[in-house]
Amino acid sequence: MKNLLPGGFGELTPDKQKIQNVVKEIIIKNYETFWYINIETPAVELNEVLTSKWWEEVWKQIFWLYWLKQWPEDLKPYSLHFDLTVPFARYVVDNESILKFPFKRYQIQKVWRGERQQRWRFKEFIQADIDLVWNNLPLNYDSEVILTLYRTLKEIFEFLKIWKWVEIHLNNKKFIEWICTMYNISWDTKTIFFWLLDGFYKATPEEFLIKLQNLVWENFKEINKLINTKIDELDISNPFLSEWINELKEVYTSLKEKWVNILFDPYITRWLDYYTWTVFETFISNYDNFWSICSGWRYDNLVESIRKVTGEWKNNKDTNNYEWVWWSIGLSRLFWWLDETWLINKKLPLTQAIIFNTLWNNLSYREKIWELLRNNWISTDIYYSDEKLWKQFNYAENKNIPFWIFAWDEEQTKNEVIVKNLYSREQESISINDLVSYIKQKLKNILK
């Protein structure tokens, strides 16, 4: 049968959607525990906002709503946002007079990219971002953002019963900047150098070395040796290098003390010039099927680019140019990765209880039970059709419903029901007065 779903757009079956919803709830709980505040921005932004920084790069990703050479006066050129960072920078510029800084926000929304479809890369997907913004951010905030990430992912993995370690790979861009300065690497070559380092885990070691040698031929051996030198073995007499090591160690040591599984990794970098200082990627330890599952970094100068769109930067020399620390979980991509590699070992009931339609039962009594459970926040299905029981059982099993409730005339006279636990296969007669507490207690064990 022909698949009518547009390419690059994903859909989940109800059972998988249920799991993803709970994962989203875990993310929200952790974000709010670290006191990040939720905001939302519109799905569309002005094209001049989206392209305010690095036009040549981002125009390839933008999902254009429309594009004309000449715009009517009453029609503004809008596009769907390709990430949540640029819209948030615009949000800060528009609202900075009322925001309280340092401002800590989280945002979980769909984004759209008009790029070529690839495996695990979608044209529409959900991102779960946090940003921490201020005009002077101490390095403690870098540690806090990474700690938030680590604890969030750890709880997600525990919930999904994925018994693998989350591993944070940490670097500071000043190290790579120092190498470029030391070996007089030109701007054009520097950009390619950053791209090359950033793609280290997407190539074989042999392929990487060949590309590095072709790029920096004369200094190939020295640069390769520097990149792979342990921090403690580097010469810290150079003031710039010493500054980098101290900054990196401050973040690294702080996280180690909090039992975060963190490693120094010189191949973690970002080539865009507004990505500064701390950069990090998250991996699953000893699992080669995965590249980075989420990433983050410190950045600045993005607000300045937004201000140029409004012309504010010309008229006001005292405007704030904020520093930011950011990271994001690509929720859609992460979920599809985990699902397609058979790492998710979790099944959740789509409904918690079902009341069957049997012979010799009273509809009003069944609806009385249904209302009792719903009023106590137990999601309950009621089967109205006069089907054979085996068909009703198949329906309940397909929805993974844990509690099957039967209410014959005999149970009604006793003010009872019969409850069968699909997981334990136990079957008991329960008083209506005890039904809610019975199901809630049993649910705790099922949903763990």
Secondary structure by P-SEA (a helix, b strand, c coil): ccccccccbbbbcaaaaaaaaaaaaaaaaaaaaabbbbbbbccccccccccccccccccccccccccccccccccccccccccaaaaaaaaaaaccccccccbbbbbbbbbbbcccccccccccbbbbbbbbbcccccaaaaaaaaaaaaaaaaaaaaaacccbbbbbbbbbaaaaaaaaaaacccaaaaaaaaaaaaacccccaaaaaaaaaaacccaaaaaaaaaaccccccccccaaaaaaaaaaaaaaaaaaaaccbbbbbcccccccccccccccccccccccccccccccccccaaaaaaaaaacccccccccccccccccccaaaaaaaaaaaaccccbbbbcccbbbbbcccccaaaaaaaaaaaaaaccbbbbbcccccaaaaaaaaaaacccbbbbbcaaaaaacbbbbbcccccbbbbbcccaaaaaaaaaaaaaac
